[in-house]
Amino acid sequence: MKEPSGSLGLSSLHAITVAILTFVAFIAFFNLETALAAGILSGNLFYIFRRHSKKKRPYPIKK
């Protein structure tokens, strides 16, 4: 069965997010400062993505 393109994009994004979180957790065992910087960076990327996803929604037309 083939997935629709919309859900495929979401699942790939989810996989990337999980991979980044796993990578950050893996680094945390070796270098806490690097993990902290990576966590802040990934948090900023997630915040930017959320803002962009909100902008894509159609706004109600003001009369």
Order of alpha helices (4+ residues) and beta strands (2+ residues): alpha-alpha
